[in-house]
């Protein structure tokens, strides 16, 4: 596992400390890793939506119903 040294602005550092003080996380490292995991998952969702939009723009209309698109989106959100 790589070891990094990073600096935070005072408000961000205070927020991190508050999460640890509230027993949400046991360390700043655990919290930062969780935030990165969430950001990566969100980026996957954004990329999926973008690819669907690009595909739709290039091909006209989709044959999927709005319910099918919604189900696909929920499936992606639930991993």
Buried (B, 14 or more C-beta within 10 A) or exposed (E): EEEEEEEEEEEEEEEBEEBBEEEEBEEBEEBBEEEEEEEEEEEEBEEBEEEBEEEEEEEEEEEEEEEEEEEEBEEEEEE
